[in-house]
Each structure stands twice: as C-alpha cells, then as structure tokens.
C-alpha cells in the first residue's frame, strides 16, 4: 500500500526509483478511506536525507499514510534551502489545533549539550506536551528518544567516554511485545551517539519497560506501559552508507574517532559497508504503525490523544483482560473434560482440541492490544435450521 506525500517532495523520485508505491495527493483524494495522519518532526540538519529514510520505512505497509512534515520555528536550519522548508514543512502554530494518529520525533546532533541549552528546547517541550492530548502514539528516535524520555519521565542521559558508532547485535527483553513481532531472538541495528540512557534507570520506572538491549551499547528500545510513547535509541532508518558518510565527515573535521564497528568487511573502510539491519528496521516501523497506531487509534481522528479516547481505550483493555481470563478458565475446564473423556475412548481415537487454542497463544501480547476485540458479532450466513 502507498505512502501519501506532497507531489513535488524530492524524496518522491528516489522512492519511486526503488519501486516503492508512492501515492500523489491528487490520487489519494479520490479514495474513500481515511489515511492515518502521521506528523514527522524532523530535527536532523540533513532534512531531505532523513525524510527519505523514514518515508521509505513508513511506505512499506498495507496502510495509506498522510505525512505532515514539521520543523522548529525557533531554529534556523542551515543545511537545507529555505524554499524546501517553505514548500514542504509546517511550523507548530499551523498544526497545534489538529490531531494525529502517530508522531515521529527524529534525532539531532546536539547530544553533548544539556537539554535546556538547546536553542529550540522550549518549543520542543511545547510540542511534546501537546502530543499528550493530540497524538495517539509517538515514536522517538535517538536524541529524540533521549529528549522524550527525559521530558515525559525524568530519565537523564549520560555522556559516554567515546562515541558509539557502528552496527551492533541486540537481544529481545520482552518477546511478547507486538512491536517485536517477527524479530529474531538476536538482531542488528545501527547506533551513532555520544550519550546513553541507562537500562537500570528505565527498569526502575513504574511506567516504562525495556524491549530490546545490546550487551555492547546498552538500551535500544523502551516504551511506556500505556503504549503512547516508544523510544528507539539507535538509527534503524539509516541507509547503508549513512554511517560511512558520518565517519568521513568526522575524519575531515579532524576528530579522533574510531571507525564504525561491525560495518566494513574486514574492518577496512575501503570496502563497501554491509547493511544487515534493514529487515528488522522495517519490521519495527511496520509493527508500530499496525499494532499501536492503526489498530488502536480512534476512527475519528479528532479524538486521537484526547482524554475521552484514553478512557475508552482503558475500558476496552479492561474488557479484553476480562475476556482473556474467561477464555483461560473455559480452556482449563475443557482440557480437564477432555482428559476424562480420553480415558473412556476407544484406542486410536482422541477428543478434538479446544478450537480457541489455535487462535492465539495466551502470552502473545501483554500490551493491552487484542486483535480480535473489535470484531463485530456477525449474523449467520444461512438461516439456522429450525428443526434443531
């Protein structure tokens, strides 16, 4: 399914050349479905490259997505033309009355500054506060994740002794989370940062949980227990050559920097870098959009993020938990009956299994989302037999 972006956005031609289905605004207007509204707050100086990287991930899903590009009004971007910003980006004052199904906040090269010393920090705080009542689910990336987890939950970042750069192996902490559905037990992801958020600080917070970590570089993914905030401390959206470009840039600046780890074959920068993270990167974005945005956001987008929607979601989650408990009791009762009946059956025959056990594992999801909870009770396809 397509991603919906402005017709003349520079990323359009690049994505189309990669055989990615990009729908123009004109064509999207003639479809009778509501696209998901996702706002991308792009804090990176290389805005066009970042747009393309993230839009590439958002596009490869069976969903139509309407993208709004957002920039900081309180910061002068120096690496992109003003014409590009004026044409494709909006400032917060133009969208603050709107509601969105999802929001993505990117990283930014300001890690070594205290949050309060970043020139656009007051505006970013205003946007993050606004997201609590106007956005259904927010995905924070790298420095955006550090800023978000600090603002919303008071978790501080810590400076590292040297820059973390490279592609590192990670392991799942919570394999039952839908965000990690389809992930291998161990997987790879890029990191590029000077600071970290520590796992023990997240683990101690009652409203946060760890999803994936690296034994080498620490936390990769965390989330809020209500699934409104997701924090990804790496760069899953990076292209194959992004770390190489950053490395060459740092060398040109005369920085004493190590080459990206686990990136160049034979640790030789003259070799073309490997890209062994793209499948899991795509799964991460697809799972977030599907399970935490599309499946749970209100159909009336004006209710996204509102207290009313939150209460309805809490009520729905409660009903799901009640239904799960009842199903488990029924399954246990049926299992005990089957054991009793098996003893009296002729050799070679066995009782049929409870059908509900084939629907989904009991521990498949403990994030409050049940893919079967919103199914309508359909009438029978044929008239019931009146003689039975």
N, C-alpha and C positions, 0 to 999 in steps of 0.2 A: 504494500500500500504506500501511497505517496506522502511526502512531506510538503506542506504548503508554505511557500516563502515568496517574497516580492519578486515579480517577474525579472527585474534587471539586477538582482543581487549578484555580485561577482562569483559567489560560490555556485550559482546555478549551472554555469557551463562546466565547471570542474566536476560537480556531482553527476551531471548528465553524461559526461565522458566516461564516468566509471559505471555506467549502466544502472545508476540509482534513479528510481522513479521520483521525479520532482514535478509536483503539480503547480501550474501557474494560478495566480489569484483568480483570473478570469474563469478558468475551468472549474475551480473549486466552488465558485459562487453558484454554479448550476447543479450542484449535488444537494440532495435533500437529507443530509446527515449533519449532525453537529460535530465539527472537529474539536479536538482537545486544544485548549488555549494554554500555551506554554510561553513564559517570558524568560528570555536569556539575558541575564545581567553580565555583560562581557567586561571584565576588569583587566583583561590582558592588553598589553600595548600592541601586540600583533593581532589586531582585531579580525582581519579578513581570514588569516590562517586559523584562528580559534573558531570563528564562525563555521568554517568549512569542516573542521574536525568534529565539532559537536553535532552539526546538522547531519553529517554522514551517519553518525550513530543513531540519531533520532529518526532518520528516514527509513531504516531497515526494519520496520514493524508493520503489522497489519492495521495501522491506525492512521487517520488523517489528522495532522497536527498543524495548527496555526501558530506560527512563530512571531513573537514580538521581540525585537532587539532593543535592549535598554542600556543606556550609558549613564555615567555620572555627570551631572551638570556642574559639579563643583571641582572638576578636574579637567585640565587641558590635555587631550590626547595628542601626542607628538609623532606617532608612527603611522598615522592613517590620515587621509585627507579629510578636510572639513566637509567637502562635498559628499563623501561617503557617509559620514556621520549624519549630516543633514538629510540625506536621502533615505537612509535605511534605519536609523536609530531614533528612539524617542527618549525623552527625559522623564523623570519620575512624576513631575507635575502633570504630565499628559496622560498618565495611566493610573494615578492613585485612586480614582473613583471606580476602576474596573476590577473584576475578579478573574482569577486564573486557576486552571486545573493544576498546573505544575509550574515550578520555577527552578532555574539552574543558575547558580552563582559561581563564576569561574575563579581560578586562581589569579594572583597578581604578584609581580616581582618586588614586593615590599616586606618580605618576611623579617628582615633584620630590624625593621622599625617597630616600636611599640604600636599597638593598635591605635591608641589615641593620638599618635604622631603622624598617622597617615592623613594626608590633606582632605580626603573625602570621607573620613571615618564618621563624622556626624550624619552625613547624607546616607551612608551605608546603614548605619543604625536605624535611621528613619525607615528605610526600605525593609530591613529585616523585621522591624516591629510591625510594619504594615502587612508583611507576609503572613503574620499570625492570624489575621482576620480576612485576608483577601486571596490567599493561596492555599490550595488543598494539600499539596506536598512539595517540599523543596529539597533539591539535590545540591549540596555544596561540594566544591572541588578544590583540593589542595589548600592554598591560602584562604580561599573562600570557605573551606571546611574549618580551618583553624579560627577564622573570624566568627563563623556562625556558632560553633560550639562554645566559643568564649562569650559571645553576646547572649545566647539563649540559656546557657548552663554554667557559665563561670569557669570553664576549664581553660587553664592557661597553656600557652605554648612555651617551649624551652629551646634555646639555641643549641645547635649541635657543634661538636668540635671541628667538623669538616662537612662540606656539602654532600648530601646523599644524591647520587646521580647514577642511574642505570636501571636495569630490569631485574626484579627480584622475585624469588619464589614466595608464595603465600599459602596459608592453610586456613580452612574454614573453622570458625569458632562456633557458629550456630548454623549447622547444615539444614535445619528445618525452616530457615527463613526463605520465603519466596524470592527475595532479592538474589539469593544464591542458587536458585533452582536451575539445574543443568550444569552447574560448576563442577569441575573435577575437585577431588579432595585437596590437591595441590595445584596451584596455577601461578602464572607470571603476570606482573604488572609493572609499568614504569613509575619511577619516582624522580623528582627533581626539586630539592628543597634544602634550606639551611636550618630549619627548625622542625620540631616534632611536638605532637600531643601524646602523652604517655598513657599506656593501656591501663595502668593501675588507677589513674585519675578517672578515666571513663568507667571502669569496672565498679568503682565505689559509688558512682552517682545513681540514685534510685530510678531516674527517668531515662537512663542511657544504657545501651548494651553494645557489646563488641560483636561484630560479624566475621571479620577476617583480619589476620595479622601476618606479619613476616617475622621470622626469627632473626633476620638480619637488620631490618629497618623499622620494625615496630608496627604500629596500627595502620591498617589500610582502610577498613570500612567500619563505621559505627552508625548507630541510628537512635532516634528517640523511641521509647517504648510505645508511644501512640502513633508511630509511623508517619509523623508530619515532617520530620527532619532526617535527612540522610547525609552522612559526612564521609567523603571519599578523599583520603589524604595523599593519593597518588594522582597520576595523569593517565587514566585509561583511554582517553580520547586521542593521545599523541599519535602522530603518523610515524612511519618507520624512520624518517630522517630527522625528527624534531630534536631528539637528544643530541644527535650529531651536530646540528646547527647551533645548539646552545653551547656545546663543548668548543666548537670552533670560535664562537663569539667570545667565550671566556678566555681562551688562549690569546686571541687577538687583543684583548684588554690587558694582557699581562698578568692574569690571575694565576696563582699557584693552585691548580685544580687537577684532580685525578680524572682519568678518562672514565666514561660511564661503564659501570660494572655489568658483566654478562650481556654485552651488547654487540661488540665487534667480534667476529670469529677470530679465534686465536689471540684475542686482546690486541689486535692490530688495527689502528684507526684507518689504515689504507684499504681495509676490507669493507665491503658494503655491510651495513649493520643488519642484524636479524630482527624480525618482528614476530614474536611468539606470544603476544598478548591480545591480539585483535579479536579472537573468538570470544574470550571471556569479557572483554570490554563491551562487545556488542550485547552479550547476554545481560550485563549489568544494566545498561540503558534500557534494553527491551523489557526486562523484568520490572524495573522501576516504573516505567510507563504503564505496563499492563496491570500489575498487581496492586500498585499503590496510587496510581492516578486514574487510569481508565476504569478499573473495576470498582473503585470506591468513591470517586468524585460525584457530587450531585449532578443530575442531568441539567438542572437549571444552574448555569454557571455562575449566576449572581449569588448563589448560596455557597459557593466554594469558599472554604475558610471561615465561614460565619459560625457563631456560637450555636445557632439553630442546627446547622449541618453537623457540627461536632456532637451535639446531643443525640441527633438521630443516628449518627454512626456509633455512638456508645450504646444506644438502645439496641441497634442491630447486632453489635458484637455480643451484647448480653444474651440476646435471643439465640445467636449462634452457639454460644457456650452452653446454654440450656439444652439446645437440640443435640449437641455433641454428647453431653452427659447422658441424655435419654437414650441415644443410639448405642452408647457403650453398655448401658445396663441391658438393653434389649439384646445386644450381641452376646453378652455374657450369659444371659438366660437361654438364648437359642443354642449356644455352644454346649451348655450343660444338658439340655434336652437331646441334642444330637448324640452326645456321649452315651446317654441312657438308651436311646433308640438303636444305636450302632450295635449294642450288645445283643439285641434280640433279632438282628437282621441276619439273613442267610449269608453264608460265605460268598465272597465275590461281589457283594453289593455294599454300598455305603450311602449314608444320607447325603443329600446335596448341601453344599456350604451355604452359609448365610450370604445373600447377594450383596449386602451392604459392605462386606469386607473388600469387595473388588472396586468400590467407588474411590476410595482414597485411604491412605494409611492414617491411623489415628493421630500420629505425630507429624503429619505432613506440614502443618502450618500452625504455629502458635503466635502469629502476629495479629490475630483478630480478623483475618480475611478468610471467608469461606466461599469458594467459587460456586457453590450450589445454593447459597442462601437467598439469592434474588430470583430464583426460578419460579415462574408462575405455576399454579396448580391447573394444569391443562385439562379440559374436558376429554372424555374418552373419544377415540377416533370413530368407534362404532357404537350403536345403541346397545346397552347392556342386555344380555339375554334375560327376559322376564321370567323364564321358567327355572332359573337357578336361584 
